[in-house]
Amino acid sequence: PVSVIEPVSNISVSNATSPAVIKWTASNSSNTCVTGYEVCLNVITLSDSNTTCKNVSKNETSFAINGNTYHCTIYNATITTLGVYGLRSKPFYSTQVFLPTANIDILINISSNKNTSTILVVSQAFTLYPYCGTNVTYCVSHRNPYSEDCEIDLVPGNVPNNTLGIYSGTSCNLYNITLNLTYYSATVVTALSK
């Protein structure tokens, strides 16, 4: 008779491949006692949390995550060993967060159209990293005469077509654009001029 069944060990979640994969080391319990594994994935974004579970064969030591994986999203993987007589091991879990590697400065583009005297500010960060941004503040100022226009605490998901702003300008003026983006757990300040 078996009263205890051993949990798995060494859980990892990796997005080095697509789709991302959960891997673990098999239970040390006898193969005749183990019937399979329950794999649960809890996905937490800034606004939502969702958990899915699936039973897999005792011969499996990896599981492909269904769908895309995103930066700044928390992935909690929990594996429970299933055994004969309805036995269940203590759950073994691992947490992983994939953070952006790109500098936010690279993802901001400022362009101007001299025919329409407009300045366009666009940030691709909102498309590439939709779950990273909590808010963005930006200001546009010019020297002659001095004026400043600011938008404070915009939610990245509410920025249409990644466009922060379209501004009418006048010839021979220097326009300074300053952006302050709060991304996941850090704030990145970017000062650009055109």
Buried (B, 14 or more C-beta within 10 A) or exposed (E): EEEEBBBBEEBEBBBEEEEBBBBBEBBEBEEEBBBBBBBBBBBBBBEEEEEEEEEBEBEEBEBEBEEEBBBBBBBBBBBBBBBBEEBEBEEBBBEBEBEBEEEBEEBBEBEBEEEEEBBBBBBBBBEBBBBBBBBBBBBBBBEEEEEEEEBEEBEBEEBEEBEBBEBEBEEEEEBBBBBBBBBBEEEBEBEBEB
